[in-house]
Amino acid sequence: MWDMRRSLDTSRLPPRRCTIQFLYPELSAAQKSWWLVVDNGKVDLCNFDPGYDVDLLVEGSLRSMTAIWMGLTTIRQETDAETLKLEGDRGLAHDMQEWLGLSVFAKTPRMRA
């Protein structure tokens, strides 16, 4: 989540404040909910409810989200497989692959065992 926070492309998000909640149901109560709050080009990451209305809820396993972040799959593939659910602002959901981006390690060729 911290790496996603650092790499988020805020130029691809609306100019208003956006609150995006990530929910990983399989994790413990202390680890399952995270919020990215993007306001005026600045991104905050919270592991507690910041008190803003959620514009987009992203719900799925940590494994699915990590695979997306590493470029092993896409948001479209995960939503089609019903392993990732997006609820809320349709524009944010539609453009998520663009504003989320990929880990810097996603471009590193995978080594064979």
Phi and psi restraints in degrees (value plus and minus 20) as a CYANA .aco file:
   2 TRP   PHI     -84.5   -44.5
   2 TRP   PSI     -58.9   -18.9
   3 ASP   PHI     -86.5   -46.5
   3 ASP   PSI     -60.5   -20.5
   4 MET   PHI     -82.6   -42.6
   4 MET   PSI     -61.5   -21.5
   5 ARG   PHI     -77.7   -37.7
   5 ARG   PSI     -65.0   -25.0
   6 ARG   PHI     -88.5   -48.5
   6 ARG   PSI     -48.8    -8.8
   7 SER   PHI    -121.6   -81.6
   7 SER   PSI     -23.9    16.1
   8 LEU   PHI     -77.5   -37.5
   8 LEU   PSI     113.0   153.0
   9 ASP   PHI    -110.1   -70.1
   9 ASP   PSI      72.5   112.5
  10 THR   PHI     -88.4   -48.4
  10 THR   PSI     -39.1     0.9
  11 SER   PHI     -88.5   -48.5
  11 SER   PSI     -36.8     3.2
  12 ARG   PHI    -116.9   -76.9
  12 ARG   PSI     -13.8    26.2
  13 LEU   PHI    -126.8   -86.8
  13 LEU   PSI     136.7   176.7
  14 PRO   PHI     -79.3   -39.3
  14 PRO   PSI     135.2   175.2
  15 PRO   PHI     -91.8   -51.8
  15 PRO   PSI     -26.5    13.5
  16 ARG   PHI    -107.7   -67.7
  16 ARG   PSI     149.5   189.5
  17 ARG   PHI     -86.2   -46.2
  17 ARG   PSI     114.3   154.3
  18 CYS   PHI    -143.3  -103.3
  18 CYS   PSI     113.0   153.0
  19 THR   PHI    -138.3   -98.3
  19 THR   PSI     102.1   142.1
  20 ILE   PHI    -140.5  -100.5
  20 ILE   PSI      99.9   139.9
  21 GLN   PHI    -120.7   -80.7
  21 GLN   PSI     113.6   153.6
  22 PHE   PHI    -128.5   -88.5
  22 PHE   PSI     108.7   148.7
  23 LEU   PHI    -144.3  -104.3
  23 LEU   PSI      99.8   139.8
  24 TYR   PHI    -132.7   -92.7
  24 TYR   PSI      70.1   110.1
  25 PRO   PHI     -77.8   -37.8
  25 PRO   PSI     -47.2    -7.2
  26 GLU   PHI     -99.4   -59.4
  26 GLU   PSI     -30.2     9.8
  27 LEU   PHI    -106.8   -66.8
  27 LEU   PSI     146.5   186.5
  28 SER   PHI     -84.1   -44.1
  28 SER   PSI     142.1   182.1
  29 ALA   PHI     -74.9   -34.9
  29 ALA   PSI     -57.1   -17.1
  30 ALA   PHI     -93.3   -53.3
  30 ALA   PSI     -39.1     0.9
  31 GLN   PHI    -134.5   -94.5
  31 GLN   PSI     -28.5    11.5
  32 LYS   PHI     -99.6   -59.6
  32 LYS   PSI     -44.5    -4.5
  33 SER   PHI    -136.8   -96.8
  33 SER   PSI     111.0   151.0
  34 TRP   PHI    -157.1  -117.1
  34 TRP   PSI     127.5   167.5
  35 TRP   PHI    -148.5  -108.5
  35 TRP   PSI     112.7   152.7
  36 LEU   PHI    -123.6   -83.6
  36 LEU   PSI     104.2   144.2
  37 VAL   PHI    -134.5   -94.5
  37 VAL   PSI      96.5   136.5
  38 VAL   PHI    -131.1   -91.1
  38 VAL   PSI     101.1   141.1
  39 ASP   PHI    -164.8  -124.8
  39 ASP   PSI     102.1   142.1
  40 ASN   PHI      35.5    75.5
  40 ASN   PSI      19.8    59.8
  41 GLY   PHI      61.5   101.5
  41 GLY   PSI     -23.6    16.4
  42 LYS   PHI    -122.8   -82.8
  42 LYS   PSI     122.9   162.9
  43 VAL   PHI    -139.9   -99.9
  43 VAL   PSI     106.0   146.0
  44 ASP   PHI    -132.8   -92.8
  44 ASP   PSI     124.5   164.5
  45 LEU   PHI    -135.2   -95.2
  45 LEU   PSI     109.1   149.1
  46 CYS   PHI    -145.7  -105.7
  46 CYS   PSI     121.5   161.5
  47 ASN   PHI    -127.3   -87.3
  47 ASN   PSI       2.1    42.1
  48 PHE   PHI    -159.6  -119.6
  48 PHE   PSI     135.1   175.1
  49 ASP   PHI     -84.0   -44.0
  49 ASP   PSI      97.6   137.6
  50 PRO   PHI     -96.2   -56.2
  50 PRO   PSI     -26.6    13.4
  51 GLY   PHI      71.8   111.8
  51 GLY   PSI     -13.8    26.2
  52 TYR   PHI    -118.0   -78.0
  52 TYR   PSI     134.8   174.8
  53 ASP   PHI     -81.7   -41.7
  53 ASP   PSI     119.1   159.1
  54 VAL   PHI    -103.6   -63.6
  54 VAL   PSI     103.8   143.8
  55 ASP   PHI    -102.1   -62.1
  55 ASP   PSI     -55.3   -15.3
  56 LEU   PHI    -164.0  -124.0
  56 LEU   PSI     108.0   148.0
  57 LEU   PHI    -124.3   -84.3
  57 LEU   PSI     104.5   144.5
  58 VAL   PHI    -132.1   -92.1
  58 VAL   PSI      92.4   132.4
  59 GLU   PHI    -142.6  -102.6
  59 GLU   PSI     107.1   147.1
  60 GLY   PHI     157.7   197.7
  60 GLY   PSI    -198.9  -158.9
  61 SER   PHI     -96.5   -56.5
  61 SER   PSI     133.9   173.9
  62 LEU   PHI     -80.9   -40.9
  62 LEU   PSI     -54.7   -14.7
  63 ARG   PHI     -81.5   -41.5
  63 ARG   PSI     -65.3   -25.3
  64 SER   PHI     -83.9   -43.9
  64 SER   PSI     -65.1   -25.1
  65 MET   PHI     -85.9   -45.9
  65 MET   PSI     -57.6   -17.6
  66 THR   PHI     -85.9   -45.9
  66 THR   PSI     -60.5   -20.5
  67 ALA   PHI     -83.4   -43.4
  67 ALA   PSI     -58.9   -18.9
  68 ILE   PHI     -83.7   -43.7
  68 ILE   PSI     -69.1   -29.1
  69 TRP   PHI     -81.4   -41.4
  69 TRP   PSI     -53.0   -13.0
  70 MET   PHI    -108.9   -68.9
  70 MET   PSI     -20.0    20.0
  71 GLY   PHI      58.3    98.3
  71 GLY   PSI      -3.6    36.4
  72 LEU   PHI    -103.3   -63.3
  72 LEU   PSI     -39.4     0.6
  73 THR   PHI    -171.5  -131.5
  73 THR   PSI     159.4   199.4
  74 THR   PHI    -142.7  -102.7
  74 THR   PSI     145.8   185.8
  75 ILE   PHI     -81.3   -41.3
  75 ILE   PSI     -61.1   -21.1
  76 ARG   PHI     -80.5   -40.5
  76 ARG   PSI     -65.9   -25.9
  77 GLN   PHI     -82.2   -42.2
  77 GLN   PSI     -62.1   -22.1
  78 GLU   PHI     -90.4   -50.4
  78 GLU   PSI     -57.7   -17.7
  79 THR   PHI     -90.7   -50.7
  79 THR   PSI     -58.5   -18.5
  80 ASP   PHI     -82.8   -42.8
  80 ASP   PSI     -56.0   -16.0
  81 ALA   PHI    -100.9   -60.9
  81 ALA   PSI     -22.6    17.4
  82 GLU   PHI      41.3    81.3
  82 GLU   PSI       9.5    49.5
  83 THR   PHI    -118.2   -78.2
  83 THR   PSI     -26.6    13.4
  84 LEU   PHI    -158.8  -118.8
  84 LEU   PSI     114.2   154.2
  85 LYS   PHI    -142.4  -102.4
  85 LYS   PSI     111.6   151.6
  86 LEU   PHI    -135.9   -95.9
  86 LEU   PSI     105.7   145.7
  87 GLU   PHI    -150.4  -110.4
  87 GLU   PSI     114.2   154.2
  88 GLY   PHI     106.4   146.4
  88 GLY   PSI    -161.5  -121.5
  89 ASP   PHI     -75.1   -35.1
  89 ASP   PSI      96.2   136.2
  90 ARG   PHI     -83.7   -43.7
  90 ARG   PSI     -57.0   -17.0
  91 GLY   PHI     -84.7   -44.7
  91 GLY   PSI     -65.0   -25.0
  92 LEU   PHI     -81.8   -41.8
  92 LEU   PSI     -62.3   -22.3
  93 ALA   PHI     -85.3   -45.3
  93 ALA   PSI     -65.6   -25.6
  94 HIS   PHI     -81.8   -41.8
  94 HIS   PSI     -59.4   -19.4
  95 ASP   PHI    -114.7   -74.7
  95 ASP   PSI     -12.0    28.0
  96 MET   PHI     -77.0   -37.0
  96 MET   PSI     -61.4   -21.4
  97 GLN   PHI     -80.0   -40.0
  97 GLN   PSI     -54.8   -14.8
  98 GLU   PHI     -94.1   -54.1
  98 GLU   PSI     -66.9   -26.9
  99 TRP   PHI     -98.1   -58.1
  99 TRP   PSI     -46.2    -6.2
 100 LEU   PHI     -93.1   -53.1
 100 LEU   PSI     -63.7   -23.7
 101 GLY   PHI      53.1    93.1
 101 GLY   PSI    -179.3  -139.3
 102 LEU   PHI    -154.4  -114.4
 102 LEU   PSI     138.5   178.5
 103 SER   PHI     -81.0   -41.0
 103 SER   PSI     130.0   170.0
 104 VAL   PHI     -81.8   -41.8
 104 VAL   PSI     -44.0    -4.0
 105 PHE   PHI    -100.5   -60.5
 105 PHE   PSI     -30.4     9.6
 106 ALA   PHI     -84.6   -44.6
 106 ALA   PSI     -46.9    -6.9
 107 LYS   PHI    -106.4   -66.4
 107 LYS   PSI     -27.4    12.6
 108 THR   PHI     -96.8   -56.8
 108 THR   PSI     106.2   146.2
 109 PRO   PHI     -80.1   -40.1
 109 PRO   PSI     121.0   161.0
 110 ARG   PHI     -95.9   -55.9
 110 ARG   PSI     117.1   157.1
 111 MET   PHI    -107.5   -67.5
 111 MET   PSI     125.2   165.2
 112 ARG   PHI    -105.6   -65.6
 112 ARG   PSI     126.7   166.7
